[in-house]
Amino acid sequence: MIKIDERKETLKITRRRKIILDILKKHGHLDAYELFEHAKKIDSRISLSTVYRALAHFKKSKIVAERSFGENHSHYEVVSMV
């Protein structure tokens, strides 16, 4: 589990969340669909909605930042690991 000090709560890292986080750490600046495509190669049962839910948890915990580059979708990157 990852301890988020400033909010005094723990974010449970499931196997699929770990896959998503590891991909972001390795590749960075991916959009949700690109992230999904990478994750699908590792776990064929992962869904796009799982990716979006994991990203929402990571953003809330300030582990991942959402960036917009003038496109109609966002890219994500790991900003901190506590």
N, C-alpha and C positions, 0 to 999 in steps of 0.2 A: 504494500500500500504506500501511497505517497502522502506525506503529511504536508498540509498547506498551513504554514505557521500563522500568517496574518489573519486567517479566518477561523483558526482553531478547529478545523474539521479534517476528516480523512476522506480521500477520494479512492474508492475501490477500483483497482485496476484489474479488470477481467482479462482473459486471454485475448479476446478480440480487441479490447481497448489497447492492450499492449502491442498487438500487431499494428494497429493504426498509429500509435505513438512512435513505434520503431521506424515505420515507413516515413513519417514526417521528419524524424531526426535524421534519417539517411538522405532523403530527397529534398525536403523543405519546399516551400512555396508551391504546393500542389492545390488544385481545387478539389472539391469533394468527390467529383466523378473520377478524376485521376487517382486520387487516394483509394477509392473503391476498386478501381481496376488493378492496382498493385496488391491490395488486400485480398482480392478474389484469387490471385495466383497462390497465395499462402493458405487461405481458408475458403474453399469454394462455397461454403454455406453462409458466408458473411453477406449482408444485404446493404444496399445504399442507405436505408433508413438507420441501420446500425452505425454507419459512418457518421451520418448527421447527428445522431444522438450522442455519440462519443465526442464529436467536435464541440457540441453544446456544453457537455460536462467539462471538457478541457478549457474552453473559453471562460466559463464561469469560475473555474479554479485558477485562471490566469497562467495556465501552462502553455496554452496555444493562443496566438493572436490571429485575428481575421483581418486580411488586407484586401482592399479594392484598388484595382489599377485601371479604373475607367472602363471596365468590362461589365457585362451583365451578371457576373458571378464573382465570388470571392476566392482568394487563395489563403492558405493557412500555413503557419510556421510555428515551431516550438520556440517559446521565448524564455521559459525557465523550467528547471527541474529542481524541486525542493527536496 
